[in-house]
Amino acid sequence: MTALARRSFIGIAKETVQGTYVAPAFYVPITNPAAADVFAPIRDESFRNNDTVLQGLYQGPGDSTVGWDMMAYPDAIGYLLRAVIGPDTVTTTGVTTTLSTNCVAGATSLSLTASVAPNSTIQISDTAGANLEWVGITTVTGSGPYIATVTSPSTGTKFAHTAAGGAVVSQSTHTFAQSPTAAQVSYSVTKYDVVVNSGATSTRGFPGCKVSELAVKIDPKGAVTFAPKWIGWLSATQPNPTPAFSQLQPILGWQWNLTDAGAASTRGLTYDVTLKRTGTEALHTSNGQQGPREVFQGAFEADGTLKAIFESDADLSLFLQYTQMPYVCTLAQPAPSGGMTLTLTHSRAGLSKGVVDATSAYLAASFDLSAIFNSTDAGAMTATLTNFSSTAF
């Protein structure tokens, strides 16, 4: 029977030991999933007194490739940033508390059992995550209960909330930075394809996966997208999981703010950057197995392209004079959409190509940009993510 492809899904989990499969800890909303076991064919082309070249075909060593496209969901992209850049340091840990009293729809003040940071965004939900919403608050007064003043949206809360069984969560801040001694980390990637026959297993687990590259695209006309490519061990059949997907809103391109060569700029049109672990490879060694001994990640690099409205020779001069300056991309949601942020920082970046593009109705400047090692980033770049997950990715 023909099956609906949209019922396929991907789950991931960090491994303790590379290659030891771990059931999904998080389910990623994705498009274009692709996962395959890849074997090197060994051809027998020996001469055997006939006029045929191929005398035998044998299955050689094998490993796996996994990839997908996804919008930049703030609770999902942390896994990918950890996998390709390096360890996550939680610099601000959010508070998880509750409402001390029920509130009505349109409430402009909330009574909380524990204090949260003023001038921040908080997440409110009822039992089992029902009536999920986000509001921006300014002042927090009192000493239990604590009264938080809601200013965004100006109309107050969207839903009425019941104190019993609900949750109020403030944001945590995650910083991803390179570390030569702790960069390597592996994940189990689980791919479910629709069960056609009742009782059949249609799930394969791909253990030992490491990211070889992660493409990030920012365009104010669309959603920010992430596209990881993984290399892993050979897959195996796993029990069919029951997925649960987050309700967080993705980060959108129009929420982008650009700092170009140390100054704020509103001229950015698109920014595409690929984060790579160059030389990532499945190592097939003398382990007596068809699968790899390990998947090895190489050194980090970040290269991209920046396109901006061309208004003067200032940007072009940066390229012509080979000036190496900071480039910072900050994406910030409005509070009612979640108020979560993502910042990609290249504290030192060089422009390897710069042209004035006259192919559209207005002049644009197009640059090839590469992040360079610097002491501020302790590498080529850092990423900072604020969301409602308080534990490190």
C-alpha positions in Angstrom: 0.0 0.0 0.0 1.3 3.5 -0.9 2.4 5.4 2.2 2.3 9.2 2.9 5.9 10.5 2.9 5.0 13.4 5.3 4.6 11.0 8.1 8.4 10.3 8.2 10.3 12.0 11.0 13.8 12.4 12.5 14.8 12.1 16.2 18.3 12.7 17.7 20.1 12.1 20.9 23.7 12.7 22.1 25.7 9.6 22.7 27.9 8.7 25.6 30.0 6.3 23.6 30.3 6.7 19.9 28.4 4.1 18.0 26.3 3.0 21.0 22.7 3.8 19.9 20.6 6.0 22.0 16.8 6.4 21.5 15.6 9.9 20.5 15.6 12.6 23.1 14.3 15.3 20.7 12.3 15.2 17.5 13.3 17.6 14.8 10.7 19.2 12.5 12.4 18.7 9.1 11.9 18.7 5.3 13.8 16.7 2.7 15.1 13.9 5.0 17.7 11.7 3.5 19.4 8.8 5.3 21.3 5.9 3.7 23.8 3.2 4.3 26.6 3.6 1.8 28.8 0.6 0.8 31.9 0.7 -1.3 31.4 -1.8 -4.1 34.3 -4.2 -4.7 34.5 -5.2 -8.3 36.0 -8.5 -9.5 37.3 -7.8 -13.0 39.6 -10.8 -13.3 40.4 -12.4 -16.6 38.5 -15.8 -16.9 38.7 -16.6 -20.6 35.5 -14.8 -21.5 34.6 -11.4 -23.0 32.9 -10.0 -19.9 34.6 -7.4 -17.7 32.7 -7.9 -14.4 33.0 -11.4 -12.9 31.8 -10.6 -9.4 30.5 -7.8 -7.3 31.0 -7.7 -3.5 29.8 -5.5 -0.7 32.8 -3.6 0.7 33.1 -1.4 3.8 30.1 0.7 4.7 29.0 3.7 6.7 26.0 6.1 6.6 25.0 9.6 5.5 22.2 11.6 7.0 20.9 15.0 6.1 17.8 17.2 6.1 16.6 20.8 5.8 14.8 22.6 8.6 13.7 26.0 9.8 15.6 27.6 12.6 13.6 26.3 15.6 15.3 27.7 18.7 15.0 24.4 20.7 16.4 22.3 17.8 19.3 24.3 16.4 21.3 24.1 19.7 22.0 20.4 18.9 23.4 21.3 15.5 25.5 24.2 16.8 26.9 21.9 19.5 27.7 19.2 17.0 29.6 21.4 14.6 31.1 24.3 16.6 31.8 23.0 20.1 30.7 22.8 23.7 27.7 24.7 25.0 28.2 26.9 28.1 25.0 27.9 29.8 25.8 31.5 30.9 22.3 32.3 32.2 20.0 29.6 33.5 16.3 30.3 33.3 13.9 30.0 36.1 11.1 27.5 36.1 8.2 28.5 38.3 4.4 28.7 38.3 1.6 31.2 38.5 0.6 31.7 42.2 -3.0 32.6 41.1 -5.1 32.1 38.0 -5.1 34.9 35.3 -7.7 35.9 32.8 -7.1 36.4 29.0 -5.8 39.9 28.5 -4.0 40.0 31.9 -1.3 42.7 32.1 0.2 41.5 35.4 1.1 38.0 36.5 1.4 36.7 40.0 4.4 34.3 40.2 5.7 32.0 42.9 9.3 32.8 42.1 11.0 35.9 40.7 12.2 36.2 37.1 14.4 38.7 35.5 12.8 42.1 34.6 12.8 43.2 31.0 12.7 39.7 29.7 10.4 37.3 27.9 8.7 34.4 29.7 6.9 31.4 28.5 3.5 30.4 30.0 1.6 27.2 29.6 -1.1 25.2 31.3 -1.2 21.4 32.1 0.5 19.3 29.5 1.7 22.4 27.6 -1.8 23.6 26.7 -2.3 27.3 25.9 1.4 27.9 25.2 2.3 31.6 24.8 5.1 34.1 25.4 4.9 37.6 26.9 7.4 40.4 27.4 7.6 41.8 31.0 9.2 44.9 32.4 9.1 45.3 36.2 9.0 42.5 38.8 7.9 43.6 42.2 7.0 42.0 45.5 8.6 39.2 47.5 6.3 36.2 47.0 4.1 36.4 45.2 6.1 38.3 42.7 4.1 40.6 40.3 5.4 40.8 36.7 4.1 43.6 34.5 3.2 42.4 31.0 4.0 45.0 28.3 4.3 42.9 25.1 1.8 42.4 23.7 0.2 45.6 24.9 -3.1 43.7 25.1 -1.8 41.3 27.7 -2.0 37.6 27.7 -3.6 35.8 24.8 -5.1 33.0 27.0 -6.6 32.6 30.5 -4.2 30.4 32.6 -4.8 28.1 35.5 -2.1 28.1 38.2 -2.5 24.4 39.0 -0.4 22.2 36.7 1.0 25.0 34.6 4.5 26.4 34.2 6.2 29.7 33.8 9.7 29.6 32.3 12.3 32.4 31.7 15.0 32.2 29.2 18.5 30.6 29.3 21.5 31.7 27.3 23.7 29.2 25.6 27.2 30.0 24.1 28.8 27.6 21.6 32.5 28.0 21.2 35.3 25.9 19.8 37.4 23.6 22.0 40.2 21.5 20.5 39.9 19.1 23.5 36.1 18.8 23.7 34.9 19.4 20.1 34.2 15.8 19.2 30.7 14.6 20.1 28.5 12.0 18.4 24.7 11.6 18.0 22.3 8.8 17.3 20.0 9.9 14.5 16.7 7.9 14.2 14.7 8.0 10.9 11.2 6.7 10.9 9.5 5.8 7.6 5.8 5.0 7.6 4.7 1.6 8.8 2.7 0.2 5.9 1.8 -3.2 7.5 0.4 -3.3 11.0 3.0 -4.4 13.5 5.9 -3.8 11.1 9.1 -2.0 12.1 10.0 0.9 9.9 12.6 2.7 12.0 16.3 2.7 11.5 18.9 4.1 13.9 22.1 5.6 12.6 24.5 5.7 15.5 27.9 7.4 15.8 26.9 10.4 13.6 29.0 13.6 13.5 28.3 16.7 11.5 30.6 17.3 8.6 28.9 20.6 7.6 26.0 22.8 8.5 24.6 25.4 6.0 22.9 28.4 7.5 20.9 30.7 5.3 19.5 34.1 6.3 17.1 36.0 4.0 14.7 38.7 5.2 12.1 37.4 2.7 11.9 33.9 4.3 12.6 31.7 7.3 16.2 31.2 8.5 17.2 27.7 7.5 19.7 25.1 8.7 20.8 22.1 6.7 23.2 19.6 8.4 25.1 16.8 6.8 26.1 13.9 9.0 28.4 10.9 8.6 27.8 7.9 10.8 28.0 4.2 11.4 25.8 1.6 9.6 22.2 1.7 10.6 20.2 -1.0 12.4 16.5 -1.6 12.9 15.1 0.1 16.1 11.6 0.0 17.8 9.1 2.5 16.4 9.2 5.6 18.6 6.3 7.9 19.4 7.3 11.4 18.5 6.4 14.6 20.3 7.2 17.9 18.5 7.9 21.3 20.0 5.4 24.2 19.4 8.1 26.9 19.4 8.0 29.3 16.4 11.0 29.3 14.1 13.3 32.3 13.7 12.5 34.3 10.6 14.7 36.2 8.2 13.1 39.7 8.8 14.3 39.4 12.4 17.9 39.8 11.3 20.1 42.7 12.4 23.6 43.0 10.9 26.8 44.5 12.3 29.1 45.0 9.4 32.7 45.8 10.1 31.9 47.0 13.6 28.9 49.2 12.6 25.2 48.5 12.5 23.9 48.1 9.0 20.4 47.9 7.6 21.6 47.1 4.1 22.0 43.3 4.4 20.1 41.4 1.8 21.2 37.8 2.3 23.8 36.0 4.4 24.8 32.3 3.7 27.4 30.6 5.8 28.6 27.0 5.9 30.1 25.7 9.1 32.4 22.8 8.3 34.5 20.2 10.1 37.0 19.7 7.3 38.2 16.2 6.8 35.3 14.5 8.6 35.6 10.9 7.7 34.4 7.4 8.6 37.7 5.6 9.4 37.7 2.0 8.3 40.5 0.1 10.0 41.7 -3.3 11.1 38.7 -3.9 13.4 37.4 -7.0 11.5 34.1 -5.3 10.9 32.3 -4.0 7.8 31.5 -0.7 9.6 33.9 2.0 10.6 36.1 2.0 13.7 35.0 5.6 14.3 33.9 8.8 12.6 36.5 11.5 12.9 35.8 15.2 12.8 38.4 17.6 11.4 39.2 21.2 12.1 36.6 23.9 12.0 36.1 26.6 9.3 33.3 29.0 8.5 32.9 30.5 5.0 30.0 32.4 3.5 28.6 35.0 1.2 27.1 38.4 2.2 25.0 40.4 -0.2 24.0 44.0 0.7 22.6 47.1 -0.9 25.5 49.2 -2.4 25.3 52.8 -1.4 29.0 53.9 -1.3 32.5 52.6 -1.8 33.0 52.1 2.0 32.2 48.3 1.9 34.2 47.8 -1.3 37.1 49.6 0.3 37.1 47.0 3.1 37.8 44.3 0.5 40.2 46.4 -1.6 42.2 47.3 1.5 41.9 43.8 2.8 40.5 45.1 6.1 39.6 42.2 8.5 36.8 43.3 10.7 34.0 41.8 12.9 30.7 40.5 11.3 27.8 39.8 13.7 24.4 38.5 12.6 21.8 38.8 15.4 18.3 37.4 15.0 15.7 38.4 17.6 12.1 37.3 17.8 9.4 39.7 19.1 8.3 38.7 22.6 4.8 37.3 21.5 6.6 35.0 19.1 8.9 33.7 21.8 11.5 36.4 22.2 14.3 34.0 21.5 17.6 35.1 19.8 20.4 33.7 17.8 23.7 35.5 17.3 26.5 34.4 15.0 29.7 36.2 15.7 32.9 36.4 13.5 35.1 38.7 15.6 37.6 38.6 12.8 36.7 38.0 9.2 38.3 38.5 5.8 36.7 39.3 2.5 38.2 37.2 -0.3 36.1 38.5 -3.1 34.1 41.7 -3.6 32.1 42.8 -6.5 29.4 45.4 -7.3 26.4 43.6 -8.7 24.3 45.5 -11.2 22.1 42.6 -12.4 19.0 43.8 -10.6 17.3 47.2 -10.7 19.5 48.5 -7.8 23.2 48.2 -7.1 24.2 45.5 -4.6 27.6 44.5 -3.2 28.4 40.8 -3.0 31.3 39.5 -0.9 32.9 36.1 0.0 33.6 36.1 3.7 35.8 33.8 5.8 36.0 33.7 9.5 39.6 33.8 10.9 41.0 32.5 14.2 41.0 35.2 16.8 41.5 35.3 20.6 38.1 36.9 21.2 36.2 33.8 19.8 39.1 31.5 20.8 38.5 30.1 17.3 36.9 31.4 14.2 33.4 32.1 15.5 31.0 31.7 18.3 27.2 31.3 18.4 24.9 32.5 21.2 21.3 31.2 21.6 18.6 32.2 24.0 15.7 29.9 24.5 13.7 28.1 27.2 16.0 25.1 27.5 18.0 25.3 30.7 20.4 22.4 30.2 23.4 22.4 27.9 23.1 20.9 24.5 
